[in-house]
């Protein structure tokens, strides 16, 4: 009987090992058949996730490359049309010079005028018909234009134009205010001056939180809205910002934008501006706005950025213990003035206790230049967008000015009589300069797109290589492992058969 038990134990051991070997063999066979080391998340959870993210990036880069190629073709079509217009302008300049010479009779000039008018009509035809995929390129639909502001004028296009009191809880006369004393006694306030108006709206109850102590029961709110800001995002924001200043003391809080990053940094007691003394209660947030493409993105970037550095903001000695609950929609800016930033239904508001110091917003970082975005030099219009990257703001804006004779100032040019021919020479010089400027810009667009394509191809190749090193199988290694698993599986089967034979021999002794 002892022999039988030992034989059964050996059989079970051989059976279990065979199952393990068969499982290993199945896995190795799957890797060899697919050519991939990772076939599912179960093979390598983190590697699978990284690989899938890279595959998404590879697909995106592939489409970006295609976008750039079609963009190059589009610009090439526009360039070809402009080149034909330039060729006609050259011929027209020759006709004007010819007509200006007195070896021509009036009849000769009439003949030149007919050809001149025909060339002018040809330019109109080229402009009206040059298209890519049905999109007319030279008609001025994608023209670049500027809005003048006049000598000494200013544009009401600032960061905090629409920072207004909200929910009827505080008032503002919208005039420039000056702090009565302190370090920034001469700083003008450009938008909202929020005093201690004993507001009635209760933020805490509105969002279902437990109401804090008496000192913070009532809140005043100022809405943060950048919808009136017309700039090129995010480049125009770089280095700009605004300041939140106390109306009763010397504290200030700077909000500064950095277009080169998406990260936010917090600085306690920043270096003072030139000519100002250090302020131990000053604060500074540098908000990364690299992915900001519109006004809504900017407000959210400020909220998310300050939220990301919450743990770095110290509690001051004035902070009431547990008076404020920090949640995902209610974040702390400064404890000294109970200043917070809240997100409510997709909109953002500055909140402050109404019986504490007044706050005011300065158009520009403290001690720096005012924010005056000069839309007179901005690229306005409706450009063609060539998307060149996986992020929303990675795009090339293509402007193509109108190429009609009227756009170039030659719609009334003639070569008869002689004095008209003389005047046409100057008009055609300007028109040729206009057309050359446009074709030069098309060439610059093509060059930039070509360089972008090279960069995208390199990124795609490198990403594919990185993804392959994570996901693909080392066939030599996997084949060795497969051979090993196959040998072990066959050996286990053989041992199981041997164990069954031994059991049969024991039973034969009992007969």
C-alpha positions in Angstrom: 0.0 0.0 0.0 2.9 2.4 0.8 4.2 1.8 -2.7 0.8 2.7 -4.2 0.6 5.9 -2.2 4.1 6.9 -3.4 3.2 6.1 -6.9 0.1 8.2 -6.7 2.0 11.1 -5.3 4.5 10.8 -8.1 1.7 10.7 -10.7 0.1 13.9 -9.3 3.5 15.6 -9.2 4.1 14.7 -12.8 0.6 15.7 -13.8 0.9 19.2 -12.2 4.3 19.8 -13.7 3.0 18.8 -17.1 0.2 21.4 -16.8 2.7 24.1 -15.9 4.9 23.1 -18.8 2.0 23.1 -21.2 1.0 26.6 -20.0 4.5 27.9 -20.5 4.6 26.2 -23.9 1.3 27.8 -24.9 2.6 31.3 -23.9 5.8 30.9 -25.8 4.0 29.5 -28.8 1.7 32.6 -28.8 4.7 34.9 -28.6 6.4 33.2 -31.5 3.3 33.1 -33.6 2.5 36.8 -33.1 6.0 38.0 -33.0 5.2 40.1 -29.9 6.4 39.7 -26.3 3.3 41.4 -25.0 0.0 40.2 -26.5 -2.3 41.4 -23.7 -2.2 43.4 -20.5 -1.8 40.2 -18.6 1.7 39.7 -20.1 3.0 43.0 -18.8 0.5 45.5 -17.5 2.7 48.6 -17.4 4.5 47.7 -20.6 1.2 47.1 -22.4 -0.1 50.6 -21.3 3.1 52.3 -22.4 3.1 50.5 -25.7 -0.6 51.3 -26.4 0.1 55.0 -25.7 3.1 54.9 -28.0 0.9 53.2 -30.7 -1.6 56.1 -30.4 1.2 58.5 -30.8 2.5 56.7 -33.8 -0.9 56.8 -35.5 -1.2 60.5 -34.6 2.3 61.3 -36.0 1.4 59.4 -39.2 -1.7 61.5 -39.7 0.4 64.6 -38.9 2.8 63.7 -41.6 0.0 63.3 -44.1 -1.4 66.6 -43.0 1.9 68.3 -43.6 2.3 66.7 -47.0 -1.2 67.9 -48.1 -0.3 71.3 -46.6 2.8 71.5 -48.8 0.7 70.6 -51.8 -1.9 73.3 -50.9 0.8 76.0 -50.5 2.5 74.8 -53.8 -0.8 75.3 -55.6 -1.1 78.8 -54.2 2.5 79.5 -55.1 2.0 78.3 -58.6 -1.0 80.6 -59.1 1.0 83.6 -57.7 3.9 82.8 -60.0 1.6 83.0 -63.0 0.3 86.3 -61.8 3.9 87.6 -61.5 4.6 86.5 -65.0 1.6 88.5 -66.3 2.7 91.5 -64.2 6.1 91.4 -65.8 4.6 91.4 -69.3 2.3 94.2 -68.3 5.3 96.2 -67.1 7.0 95.7 -70.4 3.9 96.9 -72.2 3.7 100.0 -70.0 7.3 100.8 -70.8 6.8 100.2 -74.5 3.7 102.4 -74.6 5.5 105.2 -72.8 7.9 105.5 -75.7 7.0 107.9 -78.5 8.0 105.6 -81.2 4.5 104.2 -80.8 1.5 105.8 -82.5 -1.9 106.0 -80.9 -2.9 102.9 -82.9 0.1 101.0 -81.5 -0.9 102.0 -78.0 -4.5 100.8 -78.6 -3.1 97.4 -79.6 -0.9 97.4 -76.4 -3.9 98.4 -74.3 -5.9 95.4 -75.6 -3.2 92.9 -74.6 -2.7 94.8 -71.3 -6.4 94.5 -70.5 -6.3 90.8 -71.5 -3.4 90.2 -69.1 -5.4 92.1 -66.3 -8.4 89.8 -67.0 -6.1 86.8 -66.9 -4.9 87.8 -63.4 -8.5 88.0 -62.3 -9.2 84.5 -63.8 -6.2 83.0 -62.1 -7.2 84.5 -58.8 -10.8 83.3 -59.1 -9.9 79.8 -60.1 -6.8 78.7 -58.2 -8.0 76.2 -55.7 -7.0 73.1 -53.8 -9.8 70.5 -53.3 -12.3 73.1 -54.2 -11.0 75.7 -51.7 -10.2 79.0 -53.5 -6.8 80.1 -52.3 -6.1 83.6 -53.8 -9.4 85.3 -53.4 -8.6 86.9 -50.0 -10.7 84.6 -47.9 -7.5 83.8 -45.9 -6.0 87.3 -45.9 -3.9 88.7 -43.1 -5.0 92.1 -42.0 -4.2 94.5 -39.1 -6.4 96.8 -37.0 -4.8 100.2 -36.5 -5.0 101.8 -33.0 -3.9 105.3 -33.9 -1.0 107.4 -32.6 -0.9 107.2 -28.8 -4.0 105.0 -28.8 -4.6 102.0 -26.7 -6.5 98.8 -27.3 -9.0 97.5 -24.7 -7.6 94.1 -25.1 -6.2 93.1 -21.7 -6.2 90.1 -19.4 -8.6 91.3 -16.8 -11.1 93.4 -18.7 -13.9 91.0 -17.7 -12.9 90.4 -14.1 -16.2 91.6 -12.7 -18.1 91.2 -9.4 -20.4 88.2 -9.5 -23.7 87.2 -7.9 -24.6 90.7 -6.8 -22.4 90.3 -3.7 -20.1 93.3 -4.2 -20.0 96.5 -6.1 -17.5 98.2 -8.4 -17.6 101.6 -9.9 -15.2 100.4 -12.6 -12.8 103.3 -12.0 -9.1 103.3 -11.4 -8.5 102.9 -7.7 -5.3 103.6 -5.7 -4.3 102.0 -2.5 -4.1 104.6 0.3 -0.8 103.4 1.6 1.7 100.5 1.6 4.2 99.4 -0.9 2.0 99.8 -3.9 0.3 103.0 -3.0 0.7 104.3 -6.6 -0.5 101.3 -8.5 -3.7 101.8 -10.5 -6.3 99.2 -10.6 -7.7 98.5 -14.0 -10.8 96.4 -13.5 -12.6 95.6 -10.3 -12.1 97.0 -6.8 -13.9 94.7 -4.4 -14.6 96.3 -1.1 -16.0 95.0 2.2 -19.7 95.2 1.1 -21.1 92.6 3.5 -22.1 90.2 0.8 -25.1 87.9 1.2 -24.3 85.1 -1.3 -23.0 81.9 0.5 -20.6 79.8 -1.6 -20.3 77.1 0.9 -24.0 76.3 1.2 -24.3 76.5 -2.6 -22.0 73.5 -3.1 -23.3 71.5 -0.2 -20.2 71.9 2.1 -20.3 72.3 5.8 -20.4 76.0 6.6 -17.1 77.3 8.2 -16.9 79.5 11.2 -18.4 83.0 11.5 -15.3 84.7 10.0 -16.0 83.1 6.6 -19.7 82.6 6.4 -20.2 85.3 3.8 -18.3 85.3 0.6 -17.8 87.9 -2.2 -17.1 86.6 -5.7 -15.3 88.1 -8.7 -15.7 86.2 -12.0 -12.6 85.4 -14.1 -13.4 85.7 -17.7 -10.9 86.1 -20.7 -13.5 85.9 -23.5 -12.7 89.4 -24.6 -9.1 88.7 -25.1 -8.1 88.5 -28.8 -4.5 87.3 -29.1 -2.4 84.6 -30.6 -2.4 81.8 -28.0 -0.2 80.9 -26.2 2.8 82.9 -27.5 1.3 86.3 -26.7 0.8 85.3 -23.1 4.4 84.5 -22.4 5.8 86.7 -19.6 2.5 88.5 -19.1 0.1 88.2 -16.2 -1.9 90.0 -13.6 -1.6 90.9 -9.9 -4.1 90.6 -7.1 -3.3 93.4 -4.6 -4.6 94.0 -1.1 -6.4 97.3 -0.8 -5.4 97.8 2.9 -1.9 96.4 3.2 1.3 95.8 1.1 0.7 92.2 0.1 0.4 91.3 -3.6 0.0 88.0 -5.5 1.4 87.7 -9.0 -0.1 85.4 -11.7 2.5 85.0 -14.5 2.3 83.0 -17.7 5.0 80.8 -19.2 4.3 79.6 -22.8 7.2 77.2 -22.8 5.8 74.6 -20.3 2.6 73.1 -18.9 3.9 73.0 -15.3 3.2 75.5 -12.6 5.6 76.8 -10.0 4.9 78.5 -6.7 7.2 81.1 -5.1 6.9 82.4 -1.6 8.3 85.9 -1.0 9.5 86.5 -4.6 12.3 89.0 -5.4 10.8 92.5 -5.3 10.5 94.6 -8.5 13.2 97.3 -9.0 12.8 100.1 -6.5 10.6 98.1 -4.2 11.4 96.5 -0.9 10.9 92.8 -0.2 7.5 91.8 1.0 7.4 88.6 3.1 3.7 88.1 2.4 4.0 88.4 -1.4 3.2 85.3 -3.5 3.8 84.3 -7.1 2.4 81.6 -9.3 4.0 80.9 -12.7 1.4 79.2 -14.7 2.4 77.0 -17.7 0.2 77.8 -20.7 1.9 75.9 -23.4 -1.3 74.0 -24.4 -3.6 77.0 -24.0 -5.4 77.7 -27.3 -8.4 79.9 -26.2 -9.8 82.0 -23.4 -11.6 79.1 -21.7 -8.3 77.1 -21.7 -6.5 80.0 -20.0 -9.0 80.2 -17.1 -8.8 76.5 -16.6 -5.0 76.5 -16.8 -4.9 79.1 -13.9 -7.2 77.0 -11.8 -5.4 73.7 -12.5 -2.0 75.3 -12.1 -2.7 76.7 -8.6 -4.4 73.5 -7.6 -1.3 71.5 -8.6 0.8 73.5 -6.0 -1.7 73.5 -3.2 0.6 71.5 -0.9 3.3 74.2 -1.2 1.1 77.1 0.1 1.8 77.6 3.8 -0.8 78.3 6.4 -0.3 81.6 8.0 -0.7 82.5 11.6 -4.0 84.2 10.6 -5.5 81.0 9.3 -8.4 79.7 11.3 -7.9 76.0 11.9 -10.0 73.9 9.6 -12.0 76.9 8.5 -11.8 76.1 4.8 -12.3 72.7 3.1 -10.1 72.4 0.0 -11.8 70.3 -2.6 -11.4 69.6 -6.3 -13.5 72.7 -7.1 -12.4 75.0 -4.3 -8.7 75.8 -4.0 -6.6 78.0 -1.8 -4.6 80.9 -3.1 -3.7 82.8 0.1 -4.6 82.2 3.7 -3.7 85.7 4.9 -6.7 87.2 3.1 -8.9 84.1 2.9 -8.5 84.3 -0.9 -9.6 81.2 -2.9 -10.5 80.2 -6.5 -13.6 78.2 -7.3 -14.9 76.3 -10.3 -18.7 76.4 -10.6 -20.4 74.9 -13.6 -17.4 75.4 -15.8 -16.8 79.1 -14.8 -14.1 80.4 -12.4 -14.5 82.8 -9.5 -12.2 84.5 -7.0 -13.7 84.2 -3.5 -12.9 86.3 -0.5 -14.4 86.8 2.9 -16.3 90.1 2.9 -15.2 91.3 6.3 -11.5 91.1 5.4 -9.2 93.4 3.4 -10.5 94.6 0.0 -8.9 93.1 -3.1 -8.2 94.6 -6.5 -6.8 93.4 -9.8 -3.9 95.0 -11.6 -3.5 94.7 -15.3 0.1 93.4 -15.3 2.4 91.8 -12.8 3.3 93.9 -9.9 6.1 96.4 -10.7 6.1 95.3 -14.4 4.6 96.5 -17.6 0.9 96.8 -18.2 -0.7 94.2 -20.4 -1.5 96.0 -23.7 -1.9 93.4 -26.4 -1.5 95.4 -29.6 -3.9 93.9 -32.1 -2.6 96.3 -34.6 0.3 93.9 -35.2 -1.4 90.7 -34.5 -2.1 88.2 -37.3 -5.8 88.7 -37.7 -8.1 87.1 -40.2 -9.2 83.6 -41.0 -6.1 81.6 -41.9 -5.9 78.1 -43.3 -4.9 75.8 -40.5 -2.4 73.0 -41.2 -2.4 70.8 -38.1 1.2 69.6 -37.6 1.2 67.8 -34.2 -0.8 65.7 -31.8 -1.6 68.7 -29.5 -4.3 71.2 -30.2 -2.0 74.1 -30.5 0.5 72.5 -32.8 -0.5 74.0 -36.1 0.7 76.3 -38.8 -1.6 79.3 -39.7 -1.3 80.1 -43.4 -2.4 83.5 -44.6 -2.8 84.2 -48.3 -3.7 87.8 -49.3 -6.1 88.4 -52.2 -4.5 88.6 -55.6 -7.2 90.4 -57.6 -6.0 93.5 -59.5 -7.9 95.6 -56.9 -5.9 94.0 -54.1 -2.7 95.0 -55.9 -3.9 98.5 -56.8 -3.8 98.0 -60.6 -7.5 97.7 -61.4 -7.6 101.1 -63.1 -4.1 100.8 -64.8 -4.0 101.5 -68.5 -1.2 102.1 -71.1 -3.1 104.6 -73.3 -2.6 107.6 -73.4 1.1 108.0 -72.8 0.7 109.6 -69.3 -1.4 106.6 -68.2 1.4 104.3 -69.3 3.8 106.3 -67.2 1.6 106.1 -64.2 1.0 102.3 -64.8 4.7 101.7 -64.5 4.7 102.8 -60.8 1.5 100.9 -60.1 3.0 97.8 -61.6 6.1 98.1 -59.5 4.0 98.2 -56.4 1.9 95.2 -57.6 5.0 93.2 -58.4 6.4 93.9 -54.9 3.0 92.8 -53.5 3.0 89.6 -55.4 6.7 88.9 -54.6 5.9 89.3 -50.9 3.1 86.8 -51.2 5.2 84.2 -53.1 8.0 84.7 -50.6 5.7 83.9 -47.8 4.4 80.8 -49.6 8.0 79.7 -50.0 8.6 80.3 -46.3 5.5 78.2 -45.4 6.7 75.4 -47.7 10.2 75.4 -46.1 8.7 75.4 -42.6 6.3 72.5 -43.5 9.2 70.6 -45.0 11.2 70.9 -41.9 8.2 70.0 -39.8 7.7 66.9 -42.0 11.3 65.8 -41.4 10.9 66.3 -37.7 7.7 64.3 -37.6 9.2 61.4 -39.6 12.1 61.3 -37.2 9.7 61.3 -34.2 7.6 58.6 -35.8 10.7 56.4 -36.5 12.0 56.9 -33.0 8.6 56.2 -31.4 8.2 53.1 -33.5 11.6 51.9 -32.4 10.8 52.5 -28.8 7.4 50.8 -29.0 9.0 47.8 -30.8 11.6 47.4 -28.0 8.8 47.2 -25.5 6.2 45.2 -27.4 8.0 43.0 -29.9 9.5 39.6 -29.1 13.2 38.8 -29.3 12.7 35.8 -31.6 16.0 34.1 -30.8 15.3 34.3 -27.0 11.6 33.3 -27.4 12.5 30.4 -29.6 15.0 29.2 -27.1 12.4 29.5 -24.3 9.8 27.7 -26.6 12.3 24.8 -27.2 12.9 24.5 -23.5 9.2 24.5 -22.7 8.5 21.9 -25.4 11.3 19.6 -24.1 10.0 20.0 -20.5 6.4 19.3 -21.6 7.4 16.1 -23.5 9.5 15.0 -20.5 6.6 15.5 -18.1 4.4 13.5 -20.4 7.0 10.7 -20.5 7.3 10.7 -16.7 3.5 10.6 -16.3 3.4 7.6 -18.6 6.2 6.0 -16.6 4.3 6.7 -13.3 1.1 5.1 -14.8 3.2 2.0 -15.8 4.6 1.7 -12.3 1.0 1.8 -10.9 0.0 -1.0 -13.2 2.9 -3.1 -12.0 1.9 -2.7 -8.4 -1.7 -3.7 -9.2 -0.4 -6.8 -11.0 1.2 -8.0 -7.7 -2.2 -8.0 -6.0 -3.8 -10.2 -8.5 
